[in-house]
Each structure stands twice: as structure tokens, then as C-alpha cells.
Amino acid sequence: MDTTTAATTTTTTTTTTQVVLPGKVEPDGLELQTHDLSAPGKGQVVLRMEATGICFAEQQMRRGKYYDQPPFPFVPGYDLVGIVTAVGPETDAALVGRRFAAITKIGAWASHLIIDAADLMPVPDEVDPAAAETVIVNGVTAWQMLHRTAKARTGQTIVVLGANGGVGSTLVQLAVHAGVTVIGTASPRHHDTLRGLGVTPVDYRDPDVYARIRELAPDGVDAVFDHVGGPAIEDSWQLLRRGGTLVSYGTAASKDEEGNSQLPVLKLFALLNAWNTLPNGKKAHFYNLWAGKRRCRKTWQQRMTEDLTQVLRLVADGTLTPQIAAKFALTDTAEALRLAESRTVAGKVIIVPEI
């Protein structure tokens, strides 16, 4: 039988295994469900997951704290790498058998899922799927914050909070590659790894962590990348020299707080906007991966693809080393989530179909 023809037949039933988040539960409360997928529609494909993972967004979703998460229950999973196994009507059959990445926001914790073909981003054959997974959202986020938002240049100095995390570990490598001096905060267990990446580490638990950073950069820094938010965001702002840029991209400080999940973000927006009115030459930005998608999806997707291509090229040539904290089978996603939330790992926790 012609396997390509069989794979593209939309009447073929595909069974998928999904990890469902039923509500505000502990990781053990995740549910594993299996059901048949509907056939892909016009312009859609079936993507067989090769690797997905856990980022901070899913950790917030578990607590009901992500800014615009859907109502429970739903399947989490912000991004994935996979192989196209079937296409819908008026969709290029040549996509079948090829590897792609996709940014989904939800739905990627599944063995198979339906994706719009327009959202597929090619992954080179020479890049391992798990390696590629570490740099989809994390890599695009890091690339865009460094080059599009902060516009970092050779010879500058930046501070990266959480330099051992999924975004942080990618961001510091991109910055060092660009000739930027990097100061990164992390727990002491990760300091040797950071030094190996060319980063000057500072203990994030030190009560005088910002004073330590000022000792390393007494004239101020050119950019601070802050995923924490909360009251300490003002300390990040104060680290900047005139003309410097604060890039805020999260509110981790409020992840365990009860109440409206949007309130911390709205308060942060108001503060950043107020700082931008000050006549000190500094700039404050909140980075949002999804900015611009509603206005022009095609332009947004083109920018995502361009930037991921840049990042994957650096992975392929060995310039950027994906930081994989651990791999778990899809059926062990609860254990993977517990590890990701433990704050003991460097890099990204990866989920694969099976180990």
C-alpha cells in the first residue's frame, strides 16, 4: 500500500491520548484521556507529537492564574514539535511526513492534535525534536526580547533574572553570542553551569541581590529581563542606566496569590506605562508573545517563523545548546509538572510520547 496516500486520507481515524487539566488541582489531579480525533478540516493537518514540554504558563494555568486561559477543563501545552500524518481538504499533501513546530498556547499535551497548516513552522531534520522543543516559545521569546524589544548590542551589559530557566538559559546564550556581557540570577546550584555559558551568576535568594548586581555594574546596565514582577520590579528598573530598557515578561511573584489572575498584570502595565513618562531616557516594556496576532495573524506568524528559524540555525550549528532539564513520557506528565514546579532544574522539562 502507498503509505503516503493512506496517511493523507482524511477518513482514517486517529486516536489521541491527551493530558487534561480538569480544574485547580495538584499535578496528581491531571487526567489522561483517549479518544478519536475528528478528521482535519480545510487548511488543517494532523500533527503527531514528538516533543512538547512545560513552561511557566502551564504552571500558572494549573492554579487558574494565567492571564487569558480558557475555562476548565482543557488540554494544556503551549508548543510542540511533530510530524504531519494527515491533511485536510485543500491542504498541501507534501506536508505529510515532514517535521514542524507549532505554538498552540493550549492543546499540545497530546499524542496527536489538529493544527492549522498556516501555523506550522519547519524544523530542520538535523535538529533533534526535543532540542527543538526547548527553543520554540522559549527561544522565540528570548530572541525577540533581546533583539526586537531591547535591541541589545555588542559591548552592552544586561541582567537576566532566572538565568537558569527555560527562557533565561536561552536568553543568556543568545546574548553572549551577540557579544553582550550577562549577569544572571539563579540559585547557587546552577552557578557553575551559568559560568560555563559565559554568565556572571548572582544568588537570587540573597536579600541584597540587587546590591550585588550594582557592585558588578556600578554604572548601571543596558537592559534587565524580569519575569518575576511584584514589588521587586522597581529594583530592576533602578538597575538601568540612562537609556536602558526594562523588559518585563511575567508575574511569577504573584503565582500563589489568590484572587483575580489579571489584576497583577494590569497593575504591572500601569506601572510600566507610568515609568515611560519619566524624562530619564529609560524605557519599560511588557513582552507579549501574542502581540499583534489579532490585528494581522499572517504578519505575526511570519515573524514567529523568521525568529524561530534564526534560533534553530544556532542550535543546528552548535552555537546554542538547548537546556533540557529532563524528559518524561506523556503518561508521566504529572511527575514532569512536579519537577518543573520544584525550581530545582536548569532548562526545560520535556514531554515525549514515550520513554
N, C-alpha and C positions, 0 to 999 in steps of 0.2 A: 504493500500500500504506500502511496505517496504521503509521507508523514507531514509534509508542509501543507498539503491540501487538507488533510484531516485536522491539523491544528487550527486552520483558519475557518473551519466550518462552525458557524455561529450556533447551530443546533446542538453541538456537542455539549454535554453537561459537565460543568466544572464544579467540583466540591471544594469548598474552602473551610479552613479552620481559623477561627478568629478569637482574639482575646477581648472580652467585653468588660468595660468599666460600668458596673450597674448603678453606682452611686458613690457617695463619700465613704469609701471603705479603705481598710488597710490593704496592703498588697495581696494578702491572702484572700481577699474578697473578690479578686479578679475572676471572671468566669470564662471557661473555654467552651466555645460553641462551634458546631459543624453544621453547615447547610449547603445547599446547591446555589451557585450564583446564577443570576439571570444572564441571558445572552447579552454580549456587548451591543450597544446601540450604535446609531450613526456617529462616526467620528470617535468611537471608543475602542479600547483594547482590553484584553485580559492580561494582567501582569502577574507572573509567578514570582513571589518574593524570594530573593536570595539573601538579602540582609536588610534589616531595619534596626531600630535602636531606641534608646531612651535619652531624651533631653529634658531640660528643666521644665519645659512647657507641660509635658505629661505628668511630671511630679506635681505641678500646680493643679492640673486638671483633676487628679485624684482627690484633691482637697476641695474641689469646686472653686478654685482661686484663679483660674486662667481668665484673662480679660474677656474674651468673647467665645468661650467654649459652648458647645451645644448642650441641650438638656440631656440628663442621663435617661436611659443607658446609651452608650455609644462605644465604638471601637477606637481606641487611641492609636497614635502612630503618626508622627509628624512628617516622616520621609522614608524612602526606601530605595533599594536597587533591586531590579528584577529582570526577567526575560519575558518578552511578549509571547504568549502562547495562542492567542486568537485575536481576530479583529472583527469589528462590526461592519455594517454596510458603509460603502463609500469611504473606506479606510484602507490605506496602502498595505497590501498583503506582504510587501517586502519587509515590514516591521517584525514579522514573526521570526523568532529565533535570535533577535538582537537584544542586547543589554541596554537598559536605560535606568536613569534615576528620575524620581518624581518627588515633588514637595506636595504633601497632601493635607497637612495640618491635623487631620484625623483619618483613621481607617487603615494605616499601614501595618498594624499588628495583626496580620492575616497572611495565610499561606498564598492566597490568590485574591486579587481585587480588580475591579473595573476602573480604568483611568481614561480620561480624555487624551486622545493621541496628541493633542496640541500641548499637553503638559509634560510630555516626555523629553528628557534631556539625555543625549548619548553619553555612554560611559565607555572609554577605550577598553579593548579586550585585554590589554596588558595590565590593567588596574584591577586588583582583587575586589570582589563585591563588598566585603567587609571593610576594606580600606576606603573604598569609595563612599560607603555609608557614613563614615566618620566625618566626611567633609562636604556633605550636601548642605543641609541647613547650617551646620557649624562653620563650614568653610566659606559658604557664600556670605553668611553674616559677618565673619571675620574680615573677609576681603572687602566687602562694601563699607564696613565701619572704618577700616584703615585707609582705604584708597578713595572711596567716594564721599564719605562723611568728614573724616578728619583730614584727608588729603595729606597724609604723613609723607615726609621727605627724608632723604638720606641726611644723616647728621643730627636729626631731632632726637628727643628723649620722650618716651611715653611711659605711662603706668597702666598695667593691666591687673585689675582685681580678679582673683580666682584664676590665676595663670595656669593652674593645673587642670582646669575643667575642659569640657568639650570644645567650647568656643575659645576659651582662654589659651589652651595649648596650641590651637591652630593659629590664633592671632599672633602669639609671640613669635612663632616660626616665620610667619609672613613678614612680620616687622623686622626681624633680624635679617632676613633675606633682602629686605629693602634698604638695609644699612641704617636702621633705626636702633638706638640704644633703648633697652627694655628693662624696666623694674617691674617685677611681678610678685603679687602677694599669694601665699599658699601656706599650708601647714608645713612644719619642718621636715616631715617625712618625704615631701616632694621637692625639697630644695636642691638635692643633688641632680635630679632629673632636669630641673629648670636650668641649673648651671650648665648642664650638658647641652642645652638648647641655646646657650648664649645669653641667658637671662640672669639679672641680679635679683635673688629672691629676698623677700621680707616676710616675716611671720605674720599672718593676718590676725592671729589671736593676741598679738602683742597690744596691750592697751595704748601704747604710744606708737602704733604702726604708722600713723601719718607723720609723726615727728621723725621716725626713722627714714621715711621716704624723703622728707625735706633735707635731712642730713646728706642723702645721696645726691639730691638735686637742689642745692640751696638757692639757685636762681629760678626755680620753678620748672615745670615740664610743659611740653608742647601739646600733649593730649592725655586724658585719663579715660579709660574704658571701664565703666562701672555698671555691673549687673545687680548690685545689691540694693540701691535706693535707700529709703529710710532717712533718718536724721543725718547719717554719715555722708550723705550725698553732698552736703555743704563742705565737708572736709576735702572731698575730691575736687570740688570747684576751687577751693583755696590753694590747691597744689599747682594750679595753672599759672604760667607766666602770662604777661600781656600778649594777646593774640592767640592764646591757647584755646583748645577745644575740649569740652567735656562731652563724651558720648555715653549716654545712659541707655541701657538696653534690657532692663529688668528691675523687678522689685522683690528680690529674694528676701529682703529683711522682713517683709510682711507675709511670707508664705504660710506661717502658722497662725496668723491673726484671724479671728472670727469677724463676720460682718461682710459688707459689700465688697466683692472682689475687684470692682472697678475703681473704688474710692482711692486706694493708694496710687494708682496710675494717674487718675485725674489730678490729685494733689501734686504729683511729680510734674505733670505737664504745666500746671500753673506756676510752679516754682521755676522751672527751666525758662518759661516764657518771660517771667519777671527778670531773671538774670540777663536775658538777652537785651533788655532795655538799658542796662548799665553802660556807661561810657568808659569801659576799661579794655575794649578790644577783644574780650573773651567771647566765646560762643558756646552755647549749650544746645545739644540735640538729643532727642529721643529716637533711637533707631527702631524702625518697624519694618521687618522683612516684607510685609504685605503692602506697604505704602505704594499707592499708585495702581494697584491691581484693579480696583473697581472703576477707575477712570479709563484705563486702557489696558486690558488684560494682555493683548498681544505685545505691547511695548514692555510691560512688566516681565512677561515670560521670556522675551528676548534678552532682557538684562540679566535675568537669572541664569539663562543658558550660557551667555557670554562669560559671566563671572565664574560659574562652576567649571567651564572649560579651562579657564585660566588656572584654577586651583587644581583640577585633575591633571593638568600638564605638569605642574610642580610635583604632584605625587608620582606621576609616571617617571620623571627624570631623577627622583630621589631627593629633590630639594626639600620637599615637605614630607615628613614622616607622620602618617596617621597614628594618633594615640588611641589605641584600643585597650580599654581597661580590662575587659573580659568578654567572653562570648557565651550565650545561653541559647538553648533550644526554645522555640516558640512556646512549647508546653511548660517551660520553666520561667515564663515571663514574670511571675510574681517574685521569684527569687532574684531575677535580674533587676527588678524595680527596687527591691530592698537594698541591694548593693549600690545602685545608683544614688539612692537617697541617703546612704551612710556617710557620705562626704569623706570617704577613705580612699577613693580611687583617683587615678590620673587618667584623663581622656574620657572616651565614651564607651558605655556598656552597649554591646551589640547583640541583637537577636537574629538568629538564623533559623531556617526551617527545622533542622535537627542537628544534633551533635554526633 
